Structure formats: C-alpha cells, structure tokens
Amino acid sequence: MPDIYRTYISRPERLRELVHANADKKVIVIDEVQKAPELLDVVHSLMEEKRDWQFVLTGSSARKLKKTGADLLAGRAALKYLHPFMAAELKQQFNLEAALKYGMIPVVVDSGNPAAALQAYVDLYIREEVQMEGLTRNVGNFSRFLEAASFSHGSVLSVTNVARECVVERKVVEGYLRILEDLLLAVRIPVFTKRAKRATIQHPKFYFYDTGLYNVLRPSGPLDKPEEIGGAALEGLVAQHLRAWIDYSRPDCRLYFYRTSAGSEVDFIVYGRDVFWAVEVKNSVRIYSRDIKPLKAFGKDYPEAKKVLVYRGREKLLIDEVLIEPCEDFLLSLN
C-alpha cells in the first residue's frame, strides 16, 4: 500500500518499533523488500539482538539492493528462489498442453482466463516494473528487445544480432539482459566443460523463466512453423522444472548444456555430488536413431552419465542405454 511504502521509506527505523511492540510475534514477513532496501539494516540490527524472531524477506528484484549497496545479511540469511509451479506440485491437476501454452506462473494457473492473465502479467508487471524502477529510459526499445530475445529462447543468444534487430548498441542489449536476470525473468545456462575431450563452444543458452512468458512474447504468424515454437516451449518447460528441482531439492547440483564446436549438442546436463544426467528434449511422438546420437556420443566421453531422452510419446523405452521417457512422466518425477 502506498502509505505503508512511504512510511518505511522515510522512517525505516519504524520497523524496529513495530517488532518490539509485538514481541510475541515470532515470524516477520516483509514483501517486496527491494522497494525499501534500507530496511535490511534494521533487520540486521534486530537479528543481532538474538531474539526468537524469524524474518522472511521476499522480493522480485535484486537490482535495487545491489545499486544501494545495502546490507545483504551475508552469512546470516539463507537465500532461496521461488519458481513457477512444478508438475509434481500440481499432481493430477498438471496439464502438459496447458503448461506449454500458458506456462506455470501461479497467478496464471489459478486464473479462470489464463490467456488474459498472462497478457496482463506481461503488460502490467514486466513493462510497468521496468518503467517504475527506472531501469531503462526507453521502454519502447526494451519491448522490442523482449520480442527479439524471444527468438533465442532455448538457444545461444547472439547479443550482436539482437542489437542489430533492435537498432541499439550492443552494450544496451547487455544491460537489458542483466535487467531480465536481476528481475529473475530470464537465465543464461553455461556450457558443461568438465573433463571435456572435445572442443566446446563458450556462449551460454538463454531461457525465459517460464514457457508462458516465452509464448506471449514470441511473435508468430503465417511464416512461423508451429513445431519450432512448440519445440522451444517444451525445452523451456523442462529447463524451468530442472532449475526448480535443483533449487528446492538438490542445491549441490548445477544445470548446464553441452555443445561441441562440431555441433553435437545435449540440451541439459545436471551435475552434482551424486547426480550426473544428460537430458535431451524432443518435441515429437516418435524417436528415431538419429535422435539419440548426441546422447550416445556424450556417453562415450562421459560413461558415468545417465542418459535420458524426453519426448511427447507415451511409451517408456530403453534404447542403447538411453532411457526414452514421456515428458509428462519425467516432469512429474521431479519432486
């Protein structure tokens, strides 16, 4: 609420007074803390009192906190990320087709009109948030950048090409990418290079954090092939599930992709203390021998890896030590 916002912006020490006056309350939740980063100093001070209080600080952007140089409670607070819904959370309510079309952002999933909710999310949240925070002077250029970047969802993003398409400087596009990452709206996944026997590329792959966001930003028309858009959506849906599963259940793991200079590629590598998966995603109901070649090649260099091909078919198969698994089953297993 505006009045509460004005109160804590002008007098952050008011939080101390409020907490001391309600000492019997053990859990204090501060939402959108990045809008009043000075509160972190007060929270730090209250934590030093070593009372029985637990502070839960939520926010949708780390950018303002970084810019102000506020006390980030290093060593005193656990950093957690909240992701869109996972299939395992929805269980029987999970619908693969709906997830591919509208994504899994909670406010969209819970809406009676997911298409309208998704469009409103983009129009009222992303662009308004960017404009309100003063993150970019030209919202029009940023909107064009979002559309141009959508064509790179699930692939290596060429900053130079996007800059050329948006008619802006390369450093402007780099700044826009950092804005998306700071707002937790996109991620760049690095190349897996551990013990590499073959030359690999160095540039990361780009994904929006939710496949619904990708769908609403990606322009489409008569010249666009539905299978191309659908393939990127499916790959993005698997990516967001793997990222959520790692953050929630396996923080020792990291998510990568693999591509050699010769062009052999595996969509995802999950690597951790006792987890080593190579995951390929195919937007098709049938699997051909050529589809498993990249996984087999990866398996020769890394025989320790579990090789999984996720597809749109219904049968679970094992071909040449590659597990072929229906996409819905794979996503539901990540819990």
C-alpha positions in Angstrom: 0.0 0.0 0.0 1.3 3.5 -0.8 1.0 4.8 2.7 2.9 1.9 4.2 5.6 2.3 1.5 6.0 6.0 2.2 6.2 5.3 6.0 9.1 2.8 5.7 10.9 4.7 3.0 11.0 7.9 5.2 11.5 6.1 8.5 12.9 2.6 8.2 13.5 2.5 12.0 9.7 2.3 12.3 10.2 -1.4 11.7 12.2 -1.7 15.0 9.4 0.0 16.9 6.8 -2.3 15.3 8.7 -5.5 16.1 9.5 -4.5 19.7 5.8 -3.6 20.3 4.8 -7.1 19.0 7.5 -9.2 20.7 5.2 -12.2 20.9 5.1 -12.4 17.1 7.9 -14.8 16.1 7.7 -14.6 12.3 8.0 -11.2 10.5 7.3 -11.2 6.7 8.4 -8.2 4.6 7.2 -8.4 1.0 9.0 -6.6 -1.9 11.9 -5.6 0.3 13.8 -4.3 -2.7 11.5 -1.3 -2.7 12.8 -0.2 0.7 16.3 -1.7 0.9 17.2 0.5 3.9 15.0 -1.9 5.9 17.8 -4.5 5.6 20.0 -2.6 8.0 17.2 -2.6 10.6 16.6 -6.3 10.1 20.3 -6.9 10.5 20.2 -5.0 13.8 17.2 -6.9 15.1 18.8 -10.2 14.2 21.8 -9.1 16.3 19.6 -9.0 19.3 19.5 -12.8 19.1 15.8 -13.0 19.9 13.4 -15.7 18.8 12.4 -13.8 15.7 12.4 -15.3 12.2 12.5 -12.8 9.3 11.1 -13.8 5.8 12.1 -11.2 3.2 10.7 -11.6 -0.3 11.4 -9.7 -3.4 11.2 -9.8 -7.2 14.5 -7.9 -8.0 18.0 -7.9 -6.6 18.9 -4.9 -8.8 17.9 -2.1 -6.5 19.5 -3.9 -3.5 22.8 -4.1 -5.4 22.7 -0.5 -6.5 22.2 0.9 -3.0 24.9 -1.3 -1.5 22.5 -2.3 1.3 23.5 -4.8 3.9 22.6 -8.1 2.2 22.8 -10.1 5.5 25.6 -12.2 4.2 26.2 -15.2 6.4 23.0 -14.5 8.4 20.3 -15.4 6.0 19.5 -18.3 3.7 18.9 -17.3 0.0 16.0 -19.2 -1.6 14.4 -18.9 -5.0 10.7 -19.4 -5.8 9.9 -20.8 -9.2 6.7 -21.2 -11.2 4.6 -24.3 -10.2 6.2 -27.7 -10.8 4.2 -30.6 -12.2 4.8 -32.6 -9.0 3.2 -29.8 -7.0 0.0 -29.8 -9.1 -0.1 -33.6 -9.4 -3.4 -34.6 -11.1 -4.1 -31.0 -11.9 -1.0 -30.8 -14.1 -1.9 -30.5 -17.8 1.1 -30.6 -20.2 -0.7 -28.9 -23.1 -1.9 -26.0 -20.8 1.6 -25.7 -19.3 3.2 -25.4 -22.8 0.7 -22.8 -23.8 0.2 -20.7 -20.7 3.2 -21.6 -18.5 3.0 -22.3 -14.8 3.1 -19.0 -13.1 0.7 -19.4 -10.1 -1.4 -16.3 -10.8 -1.9 -17.6 -14.4 -2.6 -21.2 -13.4 -5.2 -20.1 -10.9 -6.9 -17.8 -13.3 -10.2 -18.6 -15.0 -8.8 -16.9 -18.1 -5.1 -17.9 -18.3 -4.5 -16.2 -21.6 -5.7 -12.8 -20.3 -3.9 -13.2 -17.0 -0.7 -14.0 -18.8 -1.0 -11.0 -21.1 -1.8 -8.8 -18.1 1.3 -10.2 -16.3 3.5 -9.1 -19.2 1.8 -5.7 -19.7 1.3 -4.7 -16.1 4.2 -6.4 -14.4 7.2 -6.6 -16.6 6.9 -3.4 -18.6 5.4 -1.4 -15.7 8.0 -2.8 -13.2 10.8 -1.9 -15.6 9.4 1.6 -16.1 8.6 2.2 -12.4 12.1 1.2 -11.2 13.6 3.4 -13.8 15.7 0.5 -15.1 15.6 1.8 -18.7 15.0 5.2 -20.2 13.3 3.8 -23.4 10.6 1.3 -22.7 9.9 1.0 -26.4 13.4 -0.2 -27.1 13.1 -2.6 -24.2 9.8 -4.0 -25.5 11.4 -4.6 -28.9 14.3 -6.3 -27.1 11.9 -8.7 -25.4 10.5 -9.7 -28.7 13.9 -10.1 -30.3 15.2 -12.1 -27.4 12.2 -14.5 -27.6 13.5 -15.9 -30.8 16.6 -17.1 -28.9 14.7 -18.9 -26.1 16.3 -22.3 -25.9 19.3 -21.4 -28.0 22.5 -19.4 -27.8 21.6 -15.7 -27.8 23.7 -13.5 -30.1 23.9 -10.1 -28.5 25.2 -8.6 -31.7 22.2 -9.9 -33.7 19.7 -8.7 -31.2 21.3 -5.3 -31.0 21.1 -5.0 -34.8 17.5 -6.1 -34.9 16.5 -3.6 -32.2 18.7 -0.8 -33.7 20.5 -0.2 -30.4 24.1 -0.5 -29.3 25.5 -3.9 -28.1 26.1 -2.6 -24.6 22.4 -1.6 -24.3 21.4 -5.2 -25.1 23.8 -6.5 -22.5 22.2 -4.1 -20.0 18.8 -5.3 -20.9 19.9 -8.9 -20.3 21.2 -8.0 -16.9 17.8 -6.4 -16.1 16.0 -9.6 -17.0 18.3 -11.6 -14.9 18.1 -9.3 -11.9 14.3 -9.3 -12.2 14.6 -13.2 -12.2 12.7 -13.2 -15.6 15.5 -15.0 -17.6 18.5 -17.1 -17.1 21.6 -18.0 -19.1 22.8 -21.6 -18.8 26.5 -22.2 -19.1 28.3 -24.8 -21.2 29.4 -28.1 -19.5 33.2 -28.2 -19.9 34.3 -30.6 -17.1 36.9 -33.0 -18.3 35.9 -32.2 -21.9 37.6 -34.3 -24.6 36.2 -32.3 -27.4 36.3 -28.6 -28.1 33.1 -26.9 -26.8 31.5 -23.6 -27.6 31.8 -20.9 -24.9 28.5 -19.0 -25.1 25.6 -19.8 -22.8 22.0 -20.6 -23.7 19.2 -18.3 -23.0 15.8 -19.1 -21.5 12.9 -17.0 -20.1 12.0 -18.3 -16.7 8.5 -19.6 -17.7 7.3 -21.0 -21.0 4.1 -19.0 -20.9 6.2 -15.8 -20.8 8.1 -17.0 -23.9 4.8 -17.8 -25.7 3.3 -14.4 -25.1 6.5 -12.5 -26.0 7.3 -14.6 -29.1 5.6 -13.0 -32.2 4.1 -15.6 -34.6 2.5 -15.5 -38.0 1.9 -17.5 -41.2 5.7 -17.9 -41.8 6.3 -19.4 -38.4 6.4 -23.2 -38.1 4.3 -24.3 -35.0 6.8 -27.1 -34.4 9.6 -24.6 -33.9 7.7 -22.6 -31.4 6.4 -25.8 -29.7 9.9 -27.3 -29.5 11.4 -24.2 -27.8 8.4 -24.2 -25.4 8.8 -27.8 -24.5 12.6 -27.4 -23.9 11.9 -24.3 -21.8 9.3 -26.2 -19.7 11.9 -28.9 -19.0 14.5 -26.2 -18.2 12.3 -24.4 -15.6 11.5 -27.7 -14.0 15.1 -28.7 -13.7 16.1 -25.3 -12.3 13.3 -25.5 -9.7 14.1 -29.1 -8.8 17.8 -28.2 -8.2 16.9 -25.1 -6.1 14.3 -27.0 -4.0 15.8 -30.4 -3.7 19.4 -30.6 -4.9 21.3 -27.4 -4.2 24.6 -29.2 -4.7 23.7 -29.6 -8.4 24.2 -27.2 -11.3 22.5 -27.0 -14.6 24.4 -26.9 -17.9 24.1 -27.7 -21.6 26.6 -29.3 -23.9 27.6 -28.4 -27.4 30.8 -29.2 -29.2 32.4 -26.9 -31.8 31.5 -29.6 -34.3 27.8 -29.2 -33.5 26.9 -32.1 -31.3 24.5 -30.9 -28.6 22.8 -32.2 -25.5 20.1 -29.9 -24.2 20.7 -30.2 -20.4 23.4 -31.6 -18.1 22.6 -31.9 -14.4 25.8 -32.3 -12.5 26.2 -32.7 -8.7 27.7 -34.7 -5.9 26.0 -37.9 -6.9 23.9 -36.8 -9.8 25.1 -36.8 -13.4 22.3 -36.6 -16.0 22.4 -35.9 -19.7 18.9 -34.9 -20.9 17.8 -34.4 -24.5 14.3 -33.0 -25.3 12.4 -33.8 -28.5 9.0 -32.3 -29.4 7.9 -35.5 -31.3 5.8 -38.6 -30.6 8.3 -40.9 -32.3 12.0 -41.4 -31.7 14.5 -42.2 -34.5 18.0 -43.5 -34.2 19.4 -40.0 -35.2 17.6 -38.5 -32.1 19.8 -40.5 -29.6 23.1 -39.9 -31.4 24.1 -36.9 -29.4 23.4 -38.7 -26.1 25.4 -41.7 -27.3 28.3 -39.5 -28.2 28.1 -37.8 -24.9 28.0 -41.2 -23.2 31.2 -42.3 -24.9 33.0 -39.3 -23.3 31.2 -39.5 -20.0 30.1 -43.1 -19.4 29.2 -42.1 -15.8 26.2 -40.1 -17.0 22.6 -41.3 -17.0 21.3 -40.6 -20.5 17.6 -39.5 -20.8 15.6 -38.5 -23.9 12.3 -36.8 -23.0 9.6 -36.8 -25.8 5.9 -36.4 -26.5 5.2 -40.1 -26.9 3.6 -42.3 -24.3 5.9 -45.3 -24.1 8.9 -45.6 -21.7 11.7 -47.3 -23.6 15.4 -48.2 -23.2 17.4 -48.0 -26.4 21.2 -48.4 -26.5 21.4 -47.4 -22.8 19.3 -44.3 -23.4 16.1 -44.0 -21.3 13.3 -42.8 -23.5 10.7 -41.2 -21.2 7.4 -39.4 -21.8 7.7 -35.7 -21.0 4.8 -35.7 -18.5 6.2 -38.7 -16.6 9.7 -37.0 -16.5 8.3 -33.8 -15.1 6.1 -35.4 -12.5 9.1 -37.4 -11.3 11.0 -34.2 -10.3 9.8 -33.7 -6.8 
